[in-house]
Amino acid sequence: MQLLLVEDDLDLVDALSRVLASRGLAPVCCADGQEALALVRKRSFDVIVLDLSLPGMDGLEVLQRIRDAGMRVPVLVVTARGTPVERVQGLTVGADDYLTKPFDTEELVARIKALVRRSQGVEEFRCGHLQLDTVTGAVLRSGRPLDIAPREAAMLRTLMTRPGRPVSRDDLFAAVFGDDASQQADAVDVLAHRLRKRLLGTGTTLLTMRGVGYLLVDELASPAQEPA
């Protein structure tokens, strides 16, 4: 992945470069708006992480010129300018996402990957505060991996890829246990009970659909429902 990091805080650049490199996202770095614009004109990048307070040329102007040139490279703005007006301004000019300093580096990495997936047409699955990373298979909560057991994660992934549709017990059993003959018929129900507890506070509810299977509900988008 070709990533351009535009940031004039050299200590932050050093720290971010190490984190990004450890995630396979080794960036090209520059600390000046003019230099950033020149790099974008010469090279093709998959994503740009752009600070707004830059010497030589303000980050908003860099972004405006990139968009005026018809370049649709995804741009994640990272800045200490966190007021609603400034956020709207950045998004209006053409930013694809916005992260206010100080930020968690894991959230930065998650947002970068999400932008690249969207730009490549990779389908995203979300429910409540949860997001399925279709590249790694990880389920994220607000950008961080959800702390659940592997079988719980397998069940949740299956449910998230079928939004708004109940999934039968047979399908869930196959997705989680495969052809493991040692598992009892009620293994899916036991797993669903554990998973429902794990989902508390995630904006996501697991409903039992009697005679059908299980349904994942986005609490942030749907009227509250009580499990059957």
SVG drawing of the C-alpha trace seen along z (x, -y; Angstrom):
<svg xmlns="http://www.w3.org/2000/svg" viewBox="-41 -29 52 66">
<polyline fill="none" stroke="black" stroke-width="0.4" points="0.0,0.0 1.3,-3.4 0.6,-5.9 1.6,-9.5 1.9,-11.0 2.0,-14.8 2.9,-16.1 5.3,-18.7 5.7,-17.4 8.8,-15.3 8.4,-13.4 4.9,-12.4 6.1,-11.4 8.7,-9.2 6.2,-7.5 3.5,-7.1 6.0,-5.7 7.1,-3.0 3.5,-2.0 2.4,-2.1 5.4,-0.1 4.6,2.6 1.1,2.9 2.6,3.1 1.8,-0.5 5.3,-2.1 4.6,-5.7 6.3,-8.2 6.7,-11.2 6.9,-15.0 6.4,-18.0 5.5,-20.7 2.4,-21.5 4.1,-22.4 6.2,-19.2 3.1,-17.1 1.4,-18.5 4.4,-17.9 4.6,-14.3 0.9,-13.7 1.3,-15.1 4.3,-12.8 3.3,-9.6 0.2,-7.5 -0.9,-6.9 -3.6,-4.7 -4.3,-7.0 -3.1,-10.3 -2.9,-11.2 -2.9,-15.0 -2.3,-17.4 -3.9,-20.9 -1.3,-23.1 1.6,-22.9 4.4,-25.3 4.5,-26.5 0.9,-25.6 -2.0,-25.0 -3.4,-21.4 -6.8,-22.6 -5.3,-24.3 -3.3,-21.1 -6.6,-19.2 -8.4,-21.7 -5.8,-21.6 -5.8,-17.8 -9.5,-17.8 -9.5,-20.6 -7.0,-18.5 -9.6,-15.7 -7.6,-13.3 -9.9,-11.1 -7.2,-9.5 -8.7,-9.0 -7.6,-11.7 -7.7,-11.3 -7.3,-14.6 -5.6,-14.5 -5.5,-17.8 -5.8,-19.6 -8.5,-21.7 -11.5,-19.8 -14.4,-22.3 -17.5,-21.3 -17.0,-24.2 -13.5,-23.2 -14.5,-19.5 -17.3,-20.5 -14.9,-22.7 -12.4,-19.9 -15.1,-17.4 -16.6,-20.0 -13.3,-20.7 -12.9,-16.9 -11.6,-15.0 -12.9,-11.4 -12.5,-11.1 -11.4,-13.3 -9.4,-12.4 -8.8,-14.9 -5.5,-15.0 -4.6,-13.4 -5.8,-10.1 -5.2,-6.4 -2.8,-4.9 -4.9,-1.7 -7.9,-3.8 -5.8,-5.7 -4.7,-2.3 -8.3,-1.1 -9.5,-4.2 -6.7,-4.1 -7.6,-0.6 -11.3,-1.3 -10.7,-4.2 -8.6,-2.1 -11.2,0.7 -13.9,-1.7 -11.8,-3.2 -11.2,0.3 -14.9,1.2 -14.5,3.7 -17.9,4.2 -18.1,3.0 -20.4,4.5 -21.4,2.4 -23.9,2.9 -24.1,0.5 -20.6,-0.4 -19.2,2.7 -17.4,3.0 -16.3,6.1 -12.8,5.9 -13.3,8.0 -9.5,8.0 -8.4,9.6 -11.8,11.0 -11.5,9.0 -14.6,7.5 -13.8,3.9 -15.6,1.8 -14.9,-1.9 -11.8,-1.0 -10.4,1.5 -10.6,5.3 -13.6,6.7 -12.4,8.9 -14.3,12.1 -13.4,15.8 -12.7,17.2 -16.0,19.1 -18.0,16.1 -16.2,14.1 -17.0,16.6 -20.7,16.5 -20.7,12.7 -18.9,12.5 -21.6,14.7 -24.4,12.6 -22.8,9.3 -22.4,10.4 -26.2,10.9 -27.5,7.6 -31.2,7.4 -31.7,11.2 -32.1,14.0 -29.5,16.7 -30.6,20.3 -29.1,22.4 -27.8,24.9 -26.0,22.2 -24.4,20.8 -23.4,24.3 -21.7,24.9 -19.9,21.5 -18.7,21.9 -18.1,25.7 -17.8,27.0 -18.2,30.8 -17.2,31.2 -19.4,34.1 -18.4,33.8 -20.6,30.7 -24.2,31.0 -27.2,29.7 -27.7,26.9 -24.1,25.6 -25.2,22.6 -27.7,21.6 -25.1,21.8 -22.7,19.7 -25.5,17.2 -26.1,16.8 -22.4,15.9 -22.3,13.7 -25.3,11.7 -23.5,10.8 -20.4,9.7 -22.5,7.4 -23.8,5.3 -22.8,1.7 -21.9,2.1 -25.1,0.8 -25.9,4.2 -28.5,6.8 -28.7,10.5 -32.3,11.6 -33.7,15.1 -36.1,15.8 -38.1,18.8 -38.2,21.5 -35.8,19.6 -32.5,18.8 -30.8,15.5 -30.9,11.9 -28.4,9.1 -30.1,5.8 -28.5,2.3 -29.8,0.5 -28.6,-2.9 -30.8,-2.4 -33.7,-0.3 -36.5,-0.6 -35.6,1.2 -36.8,4.8 -36.8,7.4 -35.2,10.8 -37.8,13.5"/>
</svg>
